[in-house]
Amino acid sequence: MRVVEVTTYGGPEVLDMVRRPEPAAGERPGRVRVRLHAAGVTITDLRIRAGLYADELSPLKPPFVLGADFAGKLLDPAPSPEGELPVGTRVAGFVPWYTERSGEGTYAEIVQVEPGWLAPIPDDIEFTQAASVPLAAVTAHQGLARLALPSGSTVLVTGASGVVGRFAVQFAAAAGLNVIAVSYPGDESELKVLGAQHCVRRGDGEEILAAVRAVAPDGVDGLFDGALVSETALPAVRNGGAFIALADDRTPVPVRDIRVETVLGRPDAVLLAKLLKQVQARELITRVADVMPLEEASEAHRRAEEGRRPGRIILMI
């Protein structure tokens, strides 16, 4: 089968397509095989490829296969909370690559996954759309749950134009929170449709802080750091507020009794099934920025780093 390997740490050019043997049924007890049709390119993929987590991932070293999000068809029956999913069922999910550290990601034609990592795809959702949902939506949902803010509280979402941030805005608004979104210029109207009450344009820390203080003079009750700006955004949080970080190395040191927690998305089959149904019902909006063949993974990484268009870049397999 075809896979795209990270041959060494570096820029997008270190990605190389090679062939590996296809996994056999039952090769890894407790796992099922999925023949992929689509895989998402995430910011974590970019950071791992660049070597930012090389020490933490040791002894895992290149060559390895990146990729968390996937959508495809089951090659083996899989148990699920709603009963067994038969061979051929369309499923989506994500591999907890960073925590599992096996180096077996989704830039591949076939993956072996735990049944608890996936959920069935509703009939009228395409593979490319389904692959844009799992990691980002689950992470945003779990992050907002960890903020644990009561209805009526004010939350600041950095990186609101990004994939995870857009989901965070929607979940926060649905929970009755007053959302201030830090966005790219031109995204304000769309983010307000998704539930943001106020939008602040991206800028340096002082510019953002001044704009937030104009809306929330005493500081926000909670902050969801989708942009990974870390301590730069911490002054926007009131004393005793809460801060959710999405990467271990972008977690600020707590000050002023602010509760700081790091949330790395954990697979949850029941939650993912619910979120995919919300996408089907258009109660939850996702966005695909580009769809590219697996062979162009290097170019996909370049585009993701340049931030050409908001949304998930999807590799077709």
HUWONOR-V285019 format. One record per pair of residues at least 4 apart in sequence whose ideal C-beta (glycine too) atoms are under 7 Angstrom apart, sorted by the first residue. I is the first residue (numbers start at 1). J is the second residue. D is the distance in Angstrom with one decimal. If there is no record, write none. Layout:
# HUWONOR-V285019
i,j,d
I,J,D
I,J,D
This chain:
# HUWONOR-V285019
i,j,d
1,19,6.7
1,20,6.0
1,22,4.7
1,108,6.4
1,109,4.0
1,110,5.4
2,17,5.9
2,19,6.1
2,109,5.4
2,294,6.4
3,18,6.2
3,20,5.3
3,65,5.0
3,107,6.2
3,108,4.1
4,15,5.3
4,16,6.9
4,17,5.3
4,65,6.7
4,107,4.0
4,294,6.2
4,297,4.4
5,16,5.6
5,18,5.5
5,63,4.2
5,64,6.6
5,65,5.8
6,14,5.8
6,15,6.3
6,49,5.3
6,62,4.8
6,63,6.3
6,64,5.7
6,66,6.0
7,14,5.1
7,16,5.0
7,62,5.7
7,63,5.5
8,14,5.3
8,62,5.1
9,14,6.9
9,49,7.0
9,50,6.6
9,51,3.2
9,54,5.9
9,62,6.6
10,14,4.2
12,298,4.3
12,301,3.9
12,302,4.8
13,298,6.0
14,49,6.6
15,297,4.8
15,298,4.6
15,301,6.5
17,295,5.9
22,110,5.7
23,27,4.8
23,33,5.9
23,110,6.0
23,112,5.3
25,33,6.7
25,76,5.7
27,112,6.7
28,112,5.0
30,114,6.5
31,112,4.3
31,113,6.0
31,114,5.8
32,74,6.3
32,76,4.2
32,78,4.4
32,113,6.4
32,115,6.0
33,75,4.0
33,76,5.3
33,110,5.6
33,112,5.6
34,70,6.5
34,72,4.5
34,73,6.8
34,74,5.9
34,75,6.5
34,91,6.2
34,110,6.9
34,111,5.5
34,113,6.1
35,72,5.1
35,73,5.4
35,75,5.5
35,109,6.6
35,110,5.5
36,70,5.3
36,72,3.9
36,106,6.3
36,108,6.6
36,109,6.1
36,110,6.8
36,111,6.3
36,317,4.6
37,71,5.9
37,72,4.8
37,127,4.1
37,317,5.9
38,71,4.6
38,127,4.3
38,128,5.0
38,131,3.9
38,314,5.2
38,315,6.8
38,316,5.9
38,317,6.4
39,67,5.0
39,69,6.1
39,70,5.2
39,106,4.1
39,107,5.9
39,131,6.1
39,315,4.7
39,317,6.2
40,68,6.9
40,69,3.2
40,131,4.9
40,132,5.9
40,135,7.0
40,312,5.0
40,314,5.9
41,45,5.7
41,300,5.0
41,301,6.6
41,304,5.2
41,313,4.4
41,315,6.5
42,68,5.8
42,69,6.7
42,135,6.1
43,47,6.3
44,48,6.1
44,68,6.8
44,98,6.1
45,49,6.2
45,66,4.6
45,67,6.5
46,50,6.3
46,301,6.0
46,304,6.0
46,305,6.0
47,52,4.5
47,53,6.5
48,53,5.5
48,66,6.2
49,66,6.3
49,301,6.8
52,249,7.0
53,57,5.2
54,58,6.8
57,101,5.8
60,64,6.4
60,101,5.2
60,103,5.4
64,103,3.0
65,103,6.3
65,104,5.9
65,105,4.4
65,107,5.4
65,108,5.6
66,105,4.6
66,107,5.4
67,95,7.0
67,105,3.4
67,106,3.2
67,107,4.3
68,94,4.4
68,95,5.2
68,97,5.0
68,105,6.7
68,106,6.3
68,135,4.9
69,94,5.0
69,106,6.5
69,131,5.1
69,134,5.2
69,135,5.1
70,92,6.7
70,93,6.2
70,94,6.9
70,106,4.2
70,111,6.2
70,131,6.2
71,92,4.2
71,121,6.4
71,127,4.3
71,130,4.1
71,131,4.0
72,91,6.7
72,127,7.0
73,88,5.6
73,89,6.8
73,90,5.7
74,78,5.7
74,85,6.0
74,87,5.5
74,88,6.3
74,89,4.7
74,91,5.8
75,87,6.4
76,87,6.5
77,84,5.4
77,85,6.5
77,86,5.6
77,87,5.8
78,84,7.0
78,85,4.7
78,115,4.3
79,84,5.7
79,115,5.2
80,84,6.9
80,85,5.1
80,115,6.4
80,269,6.3
81,269,6.1
81,270,5.4
85,89,4.2
85,91,6.8
85,120,6.1
89,120,5.7
90,120,6.6
90,121,4.2
91,118,4.4
91,119,6.6
91,120,5.7
91,121,6.2
92,118,6.5
92,119,6.4
92,121,5.2
92,130,4.0
92,131,6.2
92,133,6.6
92,134,5.6
92,276,6.6
93,113,6.4
93,117,4.4
93,118,3.3
93,119,6.3
93,134,5.3
93,267,6.6
93,272,6.4
94,117,6.5
94,134,4.1
94,135,4.2
94,267,6.3
95,100,6.8
95,105,6.0
95,106,5.9
95,111,6.8
95,113,6.2
95,117,6.5
96,100,5.1
96,266,6.8
96,267,5.9
97,105,5.3
98,264,6.4
99,264,6.4
104,111,7.0
106,111,5.5
107,294,6.6
107,297,5.9
107,315,6.5
109,317,5.8
113,117,4.8
113,118,6.1
116,267,5.8
116,269,5.0
117,267,4.2
118,269,6.5
119,269,5.2
119,272,4.1
119,273,3.8
119,276,5.9
120,273,6.7
121,125,5.3
121,130,4.6
121,276,6.2
122,276,5.9
122,277,6.1
122,280,4.0
124,280,6.3
125,129,5.2
125,130,5.1
125,276,6.7
125,279,6.2
125,280,5.7
126,130,6.8
127,131,6.2
128,288,5.6
128,291,5.3
128,314,4.8
129,286,6.3
129,288,6.3
130,276,6.7
131,314,5.4
132,286,4.9
132,287,7.0
132,288,5.1
132,312,3.9
132,314,6.3
133,137,4.9
133,275,6.2
133,276,6.3
133,279,6.0
133,286,5.4
134,138,6.0
134,272,5.8
135,139,5.9
135,265,5.3
136,140,6.2
136,163,4.3
136,164,4.6
136,167,5.5
136,312,7.0
137,141,6.2
137,167,4.8
137,275,4.8
138,142,6.1
138,265,4.8
138,268,6.1
138,271,6.0
138,272,6.0
139,143,6.0
139,164,5.7
139,246,6.6
139,263,6.5
139,265,3.4
140,144,6.4
140,164,5.2
140,167,3.7
140,168,4.2
140,171,5.7
141,145,6.5
141,171,5.6
141,271,6.3
141,275,7.0
142,146,6.5
142,263,5.6
142,265,6.2
142,266,6.6
143,147,6.8
143,168,6.6
143,224,5.6
143,244,4.6
143,246,6.9
143,263,4.4
144,168,6.2
144,171,4.7
144,172,5.8
144,175,6.6
144,224,6.7
146,244,5.9
146,261,5.5
146,263,5.5
147,155,6.7
147,222,4.4
147,224,6.7
147,242,5.2
147,244,5.6
149,153,3.9
149,155,6.1
149,177,5.9
149,221,5.5
149,222,4.8
149,242,7.0
151,175,6.5
151,176,3.3
151,177,6.9
152,176,6.3
153,177,5.5
153,178,7.0
153,221,4.0
153,222,6.5
154,177,7.0
154,178,4.5
154,180,6.6
154,216,5.2
154,220,4.7
154,221,5.2
155,172,5.1
155,177,4.8
155,179,5.8
155,220,6.2
155,221,6.6
155,222,4.6
155,223,6.9
155,224,6.2
156,180,4.8
156,212,6.1
156,220,4.4
156,223,4.6
156,236,5.5
157,165,5.4
157,168,4.9
157,169,5.4
157,172,6.7
157,179,6.2
157,181,5.1
157,182,6.7
157,224,4.8
157,226,5.9
158,182,4.6
158,225,5.2
158,226,5.4
158,227,3.9
158,229,5.5
158,233,5.5
159,164,6.9
159,165,4.0
159,182,6.8
159,226,3.2
159,227,3.2
160,165,4.1
160,166,6.6
160,169,5.3
160,181,3.5
160,182,5.6
160,183,4.8
160,191,5.6
160,196,6.7
160,226,6.6
161,165,6.4
161,183,4.7
161,184,4.4
161,187,4.6
161,310,4.8
162,166,6.8
162,226,5.5
162,227,7.0
162,310,6.5
163,311,6.5
163,312,5.0
164,168,6.2
164,226,4.8
164,246,6.8
165,169,6.5
165,226,3.4
166,170,6.8
166,194,6.4
166,287,6.7
167,171,6.2
168,172,6.0
168,224,4.8
168,226,5.8
169,173,6.3
169,179,5.5
169,181,5.5
169,191,6.0
169,194,5.0
169,195,5.4
169,196,5.3
170,174,6.3
170,194,5.2
170,195,5.6
170,284,6.1
170,285,6.7
171,175,6.3
172,177,4.3
172,179,4.9
172,195,6.8
173,177,6.7
173,179,5.5
173,194,7.0
173,195,2.5
178,197,5.2
179,195,5.8
179,196,4.5
179,197,5.6
180,197,6.9
180,198,4.7
180,200,6.2
180,212,6.0
180,215,5.8
180,216,6.9
180,220,6.5
181,191,4.7
181,196,3.9
181,199,5.0
182,200,5.0
182,202,6.1
182,208,6.1
182,227,6.7
183,187,4.3
183,188,6.0
183,191,5.4
183,199,5.1
183,201,6.7
183,202,6.9
184,202,6.0
184,310,6.8
185,201,5.6
187,191,5.5
187,310,6.8
188,192,6.3
188,199,4.1
189,193,6.7
190,194,6.5
191,196,4.3
191,199,5.6
192,196,5.2
192,199,6.7
194,285,6.3
198,215,5.0
200,208,5.8
200,211,4.2
200,212,6.1
203,207,3.4
203,208,5.6
205,209,6.0
205,232,4.2
206,210,6.3
207,211,6.5
208,212,6.2
209,213,6.1
209,235,5.5
209,236,5.6
210,214,6.7
212,216,5.9
212,220,6.6
212,236,4.7
213,217,5.8
216,220,5.1
218,238,5.4
219,236,6.1
219,237,5.5
219,238,3.2
219,241,6.4
220,236,5.7
220,237,5.8
220,238,6.5
220,241,6.6
221,238,6.4
221,241,5.3
222,241,5.8
222,242,4.4
223,233,5.9
223,236,6.2
223,237,5.1
223,243,4.9
223,244,6.9
224,244,5.0
225,229,6.2
225,230,6.8
225,233,6.0
225,243,6.8
225,244,6.3
225,245,5.3
225,246,6.2
226,246,6.8
228,246,6.3
228,247,5.7
228,250,4.3
229,233,4.8
230,245,6.8
230,250,4.5
230,251,6.9
230,252,4.9
231,252,3.9
234,243,6.3
234,252,5.0
234,255,6.8
234,258,6.8
237,241,4.0
237,243,5.7
237,258,5.3
239,256,4.5
239,257,5.9
240,257,4.6
240,258,6.8
241,258,5.3
242,258,6.8
242,259,4.6
243,252,6.8
243,258,5.6
243,260,4.7
244,261,5.9
244,263,5.5
245,250,5.5
245,251,4.0
245,252,7.0
245,260,6.7
245,262,4.7
246,250,7.0
246,263,6.2
248,262,5.8
251,260,6.3
251,262,4.7
252,260,6.0
254,258,5.3
254,260,4.5
268,272,6.1
269,273,6.3
270,274,6.7
271,275,6.3
272,276,6.3
273,277,6.6
274,278,6.6
275,279,6.6
275,284,6.2
276,280,6.5
277,281,6.3
278,283,4.3
278,284,3.9
279,284,5.0
279,286,5.8
287,310,6.4
287,311,3.6
287,312,7.0
288,311,5.4
288,312,5.7
288,314,5.6
289,309,4.3
289,310,6.3
289,311,3.3
289,312,6.2
289,313,5.3
290,303,6.2
290,309,6.9
290,313,4.8
291,314,4.9
291,316,5.7
292,296,4.6
292,299,6.6
292,300,5.0
292,313,6.7
292,315,6.0
292,316,6.9
293,316,5.4
294,315,5.0
294,316,6.8
294,317,4.9
296,300,5.9
297,301,6.5
297,315,6.1
298,302,6.7
299,303,6.4
300,304,6.3
300,313,5.0
300,315,6.1
301,305,6.3
302,306,6.4
303,308,5.1
303,313,6.1
304,313,5.3
